[in-house]
Amino acid sequence: MRIGKNIVGDIDYSVVLLYLVFVLLGLSNIYSSAFDANHPFLFDLATEYGKQVMWIGVSLFLGFIIILLDGNFIIKNSYWVYFITMLLLLFVLFTKPIHGARSWFGFGGVGIQPAEFAKIGVSLALARYLSLKSVLKKKQHDNLSLGLGNIVSYFVSSIQSNTKILVILGIPSVLVLLQPDAGTFIIFTSFILVLYREGYAGNVLLFGIVAVIIAVLTLVVADASFFLPFTKIMLSGKFGIFLILLILGIVFFIFIKQFVKPRERKSLYKALVGSIIVAIIFINFVEIGYSQILKPHQKTRIDLVLGKIEDPNGDGYNINRAKAAIGSGGVFGKGFKQAKLANASQKHVPEQSTDFIFCTWSEERGFAGAFVLVILYMVLLTKIVIIAERQRSKFTRIYAYAVGGIFFYHFMINIGMAIGLAPVIGIPLPFFSYGGSGMMSFSILLFILIKLDSERKTVLQ
């Protein structure tokens, strides 16, 4: 371990203050959510809030250790952190399943979730690799000369040119899917924001939007069927999307033939055919995953979000109870420990101290409190972006965007689950949800950024 020459450096204390505010507000919310009259003492380790105090203490200690380190020591050992976290993801697959998933290492009454720490390893390894390689930038004229048909071909060429990036992101993605942990897998897709910022995929976001649209359409019609027009032939819903793609392909083919110069048509025809082939493969992948890989309760959650089914008292219980708790808070809420739905005694909201911790906050603080919390998260995310853009170190900039992407996804999806805009996939709210793995991993991510940023006036790698 190498101790930094200037321990304090230029620490951004506004970020430290934000961190402490989130931790304290989160602890008070867990105390209210899980309050047990038989164990009212905050530091009682028999309760969730007592254990959370312990995890906060461990996180602060780890943060202090990180501040003592030299920034270059962190950078140079990035691959080692990645390697160790990947080993943990591999070893956890051989543990005893808990609730149908192999995601936890159990130590007595304490559980550690390696997937949470894998986010740290991936963030560091990706920043290390990208900071050592030249940036693949997209030329402005590509969009003008090749048009929409080039999106897929450019995306494929980007993949071929960056196989190591795919390895860095692909290994943990596969390992968490084997657990299975769909929530963490989705979080890993946040790194596409980093790639976009660094110029590795100028059209990836647009391609991603198109992929999401196709995926949603596929899920909507996955269980449907229809008659082929003017025939009595019945086809599955996905073939309807194939038909739409074929029609669009013909339209683009005619457009290219009529408006594009002859010498440029060949490359566009190839891109068009490639786009259609990739889209068809993607549709089949989504359909197979939905119908054969997902468990029944996971399919039901997706169907509820898409509006394919209505089940207010059955499989949609979590979402409906969560929305009821949030709505019951009104404008200013019912007050601290006054929640009638999102509390430990009533248990109207399942997993209210973890996945649905936002419900307790909203019921007790109302719309005003929920608005303030959203603003606080937006301030934190904005601050992370500001930190990223003021760096001389390419590594720190890339790492900062990785942290920002992870925090943004957790914030967006967790609150989206609570208000019924996202499927219930077990994504914790940073610094608010109960859990040691989440508290420690979020704290480590942020303290590493604080440390690297404190040395921003020094030329790091």
C-alpha positions, 0 to 999 in steps of 0.5 A: 500500500502506497500512502499519498504524499498529500493526504488531504490534497484538494478534496471536494468537500461538497461531495463529502457533505452530499455523501454524509447527507445521503447516509444520514437521511438513508439511515433515518429512513431505514430506522423509520421503515424497519422500526421495532418497538422491542428494539428501539435502540439505533445501534441494536445489531439485532435490527436492520438499522443497527446493522446499517449503522455498522455498514456505514461505519465500515464504509467510512473506514474504507473511505478513509483508507482510500483517501490515504492512498496515492492516486497512481496506486489505485490506477496501477492496480485497477486490473487486479481489482477487476480480476479479484471481483471476477473471481468472486463472481465466479466462486459465488456460482458454487454457493447454496441458492438463496431465493433461487439465485446464487448471489451471496456469500454467507458469513454467519448472519452477514451476507456479501453480494459480489455483484455489487463490488464487481461494479467497482472492478469494471469501472476501474478496469474500463477506465484503465484500458480506455485511458491507455488507448487512442479514442476511436472518434466518429467523423462528422461526415459519416452521418451525412454521407451514410445516413441511418443505414450505417448505424448497424455497420458502424456499431459492428465495426466498433465492436470488432475494433474494441474486443477488449472492451467487450471482454471487460464488460462481457465477463461480469455480464455473463457471470451475473446472468448465471446467478441469475441477477438481471438487475445488476446485468442492466446496471452494466449497460450503463457503461455505454454512456462512458463509451459514448463520452469517450467517442467509441460509439458515436451512434451507439445511443441511437442504435440503443434507442432503436434496439429498445423500441424493437425489444419492447415491440417484441415483448408486447407481441411475444404471446400474440398471433395474427392472420397474414393479410388476405390469407388464413395463415396464422403467424406469431407476433414476432413475424409481424415485426419481421414483416414491418422490417421487410417493408421498411427495408424495401422503403430504404432500398427504394430511397437509396436507389433514387437519391444516393449516388451510384458509387455509394449505393453498394456500401449502403445496400450492405449496411441495410441488409446487415441492419435487417439481419442483426434486427432479426437475430435480436428479435429472436434473442429477445423472444427466446429470453422472454419465453424460455429463460425468464421465470414466470414471476419475471415475465409477469413483472414485465407484462405488468409494466407493459400493460399486457395484464392487470392484476392489482391484487396478485402479481402486481401487488408490489407495484400497486402497494408501493404506489398506494404508499407513495400516494398516501403521503400527499403533499407534505407527508405524514411525518417521521415514523408515521407511515401507515403503509410503508412500515414494519408493522403493517407490511403493506409494501414488500421489501420496503427497506430495500427495493421500495425504500423510496415508499417510506420516504415519500409517505412520511415526507410527501411529494415535497420530500420526494422532490427534495430527494430527487433534487439531491440526487440530481445535484450529486449526479451533476457534481460528478459530471463537473468533476469528470470534465475538470480532470487532466487525467483521462483515467479519472474522467472515464472513471467519473463517468462510470460512477455517474452512470452507475448512480444514475441507473440505480436512481432512475430504475429504483424510483421507476420501480416504486412508481410503476414505470420500471419492472421490479428487478431488485435495484437498490437506491444508493445510500438509502436502501438497507444492505451492507454490500450496496452501502460499501460498494457505493461508498468505495465508488464515490471515495475513489472518485473523491481521492482521484479528484483531489489530485487533479492538479497533479498529472495522473495517467 
